[in-house]
Amino acid sequence: MDNFFGPSLDKNIIEIDLHGIADLHEALLVLEKELFYVSKSQQRYCRVIHGIGSGRLASGVAEALSKNPMVVEFKTEESGGSCLVFL
C-alpha cells in the first residue's frame, strides 16, 4: 500500500476517528457502521484515523477495509496514522 498525502483532496473530508477506542472489535464495529453512513451520504471517500501506536488497530482496519465490499481502494496517508478510503 503506497503512502498518500490526503490533505490535497478535500479540507471538508468526513473523518472516522477510531484511535481512542481501545478494543479492536469495538473499533471495527464502529468502522463498519460509519462506512455505511458515509456511503449513504453519497460521499466518494473518507479518512479513517487509527493512530500510530503499536500498529494493531491499523492492521485490523486494513484487513477490514480489504474485505469490505463498499471499499474500492484505501491508501495510508503520509503520517501513517490514518488512511483515505475510496467508496
MIDOSE-1310 file (N, C-alpha, C; in nm, 2 decimals, decimal comma, always signed):
residues 87
mdnf	+0,09/-0,12/+0,00/+0,00/+0,00/+0,00/+0,09/+0,12/+0,00; +0,07/+0,21/-0,10/+0,15/+0,33/-0,11/+0,10/+0,44/-0,01; +0,20/+0,52/+0,04/+0,16/+0,63/+0,12/+0,10/+0,74/+0,03; +0,01/+0,82/+0,09/-0,07/+0,91/+0,01/-0,09/+1,04/+0,10
fgps	-0,08/+1,15/+0,03/-0,10/+1,28/+0,10/-0,24/+1,32/+0,08; -0,33/+1,30/+0,18/-0,47/+1,32/+0,17/-0,51/+1,47/+0,17; -0,45/+1,56/+0,25/-0,50/+1,69/+0,25/-0,52/+1,76/+0,12; -0,45/+1,71/+0,02/-0,47/+1,77/-0,12/-0,61/+1,74/-0,18
ldkn	-0,68/+1,64/-0,12/-0,81/+1,61/-0,17/-0,92/+1,71/-0,13; -0,94/+1,72/-0,01/-1,06/+1,80/+0,04/-1,04/+1,83/+0,19; -1,06/+1,96/+0,22/-1,05/+2,00/+0,36/-1,17/+1,97/+0,44; -1,28/+1,94/+0,38/-1,40/+1,90/+0,45/-1,43/+1,75/+0,44
iiei	-1,33/+1,67/+0,43/-1,35/+1,53/+0,42/-1,41/+1,47/+0,55; -1,50/+1,38/+0,54/-1,56/+1,31/+0,65/-1,45/+1,23/+0,72; -1,44/+1,23/+0,85/-1,34/+1,16/+0,93/-1,41/+1,06/+1,02; -1,35/+0,94/+1,02/-1,39/+0,83/+1,12/-1,28/+0,81/+1,21
dlhg	-1,29/+0,86/+1,33/-1,18/+0,86/+1,43/-1,19/+0,74/+1,52; -1,10/+0,65/+1,51/-1,10/+0,52/+1,59/-0,99/+0,52/+1,69; -0,90/+0,61/+1,68/-0,78/+0,59/+1,76/-0,80/+0,60/+1,92; -0,91/+0,65/+1,96/-0,94/+0,65/+2,10/-1,01/+0,52/+2,16
iadl	-1,04/+0,43/+2,07/-1,12/+0,31/+2,10/-1,02/+0,20/+2,13; -1,01/+0,15/+2,26/-0,91/+0,06/+2,30/-0,94/-0,09/+2,25; -1,06/-0,12/+2,24/-1,10/-0,26/+2,20/-1,11/-0,27/+2,05; -1,03/-0,36/+1,99/-1,02/-0,37/+1,84/-1,16/-0,41/+1,78
heal	-1,22/-0,50/+1,84/-1,35/-0,55/+1,79/-1,45/-0,43/+1,79; -1,46/-0,35/+1,90/-1,54/-0,24/+1,90/-1,51/-0,13/+1,80; -1,38/-0,11/+1,78/-1,33/-0,01/+1,68/-1,38/-0,06/+1,54; -1,37/-0,19/+1,51/-1,41/-0,24/+1,38/-1,56/-0,23/+1,36
lvle	-1,64/-0,25/+1,46/-1,78/-0,23/+1,45/-1,82/-0,09/+1,42; -1,75/+0,01/+1,49/-1,77/+0,15/+1,46/-1,73/+0,18/+1,31; -1,62/+0,13/+1,27/-1,57/+0,15/+1,13/-1,68/+0,10/+1,03; -1,73/-0,02/+1,05/-1,83/-0,07/+0,96/-1,96/+0,02/+0,95
kelf	-2,00/+0,06/+1,07/-2,12/+0,14/+1,08/-2,10/+0,27/+1,01; -1,99/+0,34/+1,04/-1,96/+0,47/+0,99/-1,94/+0,47/+0,84; -1,87/+0,36/+0,79/-1,85/+0,35/+0,64/-1,99/+0,34/+0,57; -2,08/+0,27/+0,63/-2,22/+0,26/+0,58/-2,28/+0,39/+0,57
yvsk	-2,27/+0,47/+0,68/-2,33/+0,61/+0,67/-2,26/+0,70/+0,57; -2,13/+0,69/+0,56/-2,06/+0,76/+0,45/-2,11/+0,73/+0,32; -2,12/+0,60/+0,29/-2,17/+0,55/+0,16/-2,31/+0,60/+0,13; -2,39/+0,60/+0,23/-2,53/+0,65/+0,21/-2,54/+0,80/+0,19
sqqr	-2,44/+0,87/+0,23/-2,44/+1,02/+0,21/-2,38/+1,06/+0,08; -2,36/+0,96/-0,01/-2,31/+0,99/-0,15/-2,16/+1,04/-0,15; -2,09/+1,03/-0,04/-1,95/+1,07/-0,04/-1,87/+0,96/-0,11; -1,77/+1,00/-0,18/-1,68/+0,90/-0,25/-1,56/+0,86/-0,17
ycrv	-1,53/+0,93/-0,07/-1,41/+0,90/+0,01/-1,43/+0,96/+0,15; -1,35/+0,90/+0,24/-1,34/+0,95/+0,38/-1,20/+0,92/+0,44; -1,18/+0,98/+0,55/-1,05/+0,95/+0,62/-1,08/+0,87/+0,74; -1,00/+0,76/+0,76/-1,01/+0,68/+0,88/-0,89/+0,70/+0,96
ihgi	-0,91/+0,75/+1,09/-0,79/+0,78/+1,18/-0,78/+0,66/+1,27; -0,67/+0,60/+1,26/-0,64/+0,48/+1,35/-0,53/+0,51/+1,45; -0,45/+0,61/+1,43/-0,34/+0,64/+1,51/-0,22/+0,55/+1,47; -0,10/+0,58/+1,53/+0,02/+0,50/+1,50/+0,03/+0,39/+1,60
gsgr	+0,05/+0,42/+1,73/+0,06/+0,32/+1,83/+0,14/+0,20/+1,80; +0,09/+0,08/+1,84/+0,16/-0,04/+1,82/+0,13/-0,10/+1,68; +0,04/-0,04/+1,61/+0,00/-0,09/+1,47/-0,11/-0,19/+1,47; -0,15/-0,24/+1,59/-0,26/-0,34/+1,60/-0,39/-0,29/+1,53
lasg	-0,43/-0,16/+1,57/-0,55/-0,11/+1,51/-0,54/-0,08/+1,36; -0,42/-0,03/+1,32/-0,40/+0,00/+1,18/-0,41/-0,13/+1,10; -0,35/-0,24/+1,15/-0,36/-0,37/+1,08/-0,50/-0,42/+1,07; -0,57/-0,41/+1,18/-0,71/-0,45/+1,19/-0,80/-0,37/+1,09
vaea	-0,78/-0,24/+1,09/-0,85/-0,16/+0,99/-0,82/-0,20/+0,85; -0,69/-0,22/+0,82/-0,65/-0,25/+0,68/-0,72/-0,38/+0,64; -0,72/-0,48/+0,73/-0,78/-0,61/+0,70/-0,93/-0,59/+0,68; -1,00/-0,52/+0,76/-1,14/-0,50/+0,75/-1,18/-0,42/+0,62
lskn	-1,10/-0,32/+0,59/-1,12/-0,25/+0,46/-1,10/-0,33/+0,34; -1,00/-0,42/+0,34/-0,97/-0,50/+0,23/-1,09/-0,61/+0,20; -1,16/-0,64/+0,31/-1,27/-0,73/+0,30/-1,41/-0,67/+0,27; -1,42/-0,53/+0,29/-1,54/-0,46/+0,28/-1,58/-0,44/+0,13
pmvv	-1,70/-0,49/+0,09/-1,74/-0,47/-0,05/-1,77/-0,33/-0,09; -1,79/-0,24/+0,01/-1,82/-0,10/-0,03/-1,69/-0,03/-0,06; -1,57/-0,08/-0,02/-1,44/-0,01/-0,03/-1,38/-0,05/-0,17; -1,36/+0,06/-0,25/-1,29/+0,04/-0,38/-1,14/+0,03/-0,36
efkt	-1,09/+0,12/-0,27/-0,95/+0,13/-0,25/-0,92/+0,21/-0,12; -0,81/+0,18/-0,06/-0,77/+0,26/+0,05/-0,62/+0,28/+0,05; -0,57/+0,40/+0,10/-0,43/+0,43/+0,09/-0,39/+0,49/+0,23; -0,28/+0,45/+0,28/-0,22/+0,51/+0,40/-0,17/+0,65/+0,37
eesg	-0,20/+0,74/+0,46/-0,15/+0,88/+0,44/-0,01/+0,89/+0,49; +0,06/+0,99/+0,45/+0,20/+1,01/+0,48/+0,23/+1,00/+0,63; +0,14/+1,05/+0,72/+0,16/+1,05/+0,86/+0,16/+0,91/+0,92; +0,10/+0,81/+0,85/+0,09/+0,67/+0,90/-0,01/+0,65/+1,00
gscl	-0,08/+0,75/+1,05/-0,18/+0,74/+1,15/-0,32/+0,74/+1,10; -0,34/+0,74/+0,96/-0,47/+0,75/+0,90/-0,46/+0,69/+0,76; -0,58/+0,67/+0,71/-0,58/+0,62/+0,57/-0,70/+0,69/+0,50; -0,69/+0,70/+0,37/-0,81/+0,75/+0,29/-0,88/+0,63/+0,23
vfl	-1,01/+0,63/+0,24/-1,09/+0,52/+0,19/-1,18/+0,57/+0,08; -1,17/+0,50/-0,03/-1,25/+0,54/-0,15/-1,36/+0,44/-0,17; -1,48/+0,49/-0,17/-1,60/+0,40/-0,18/-1,66/+0,40/-0,32
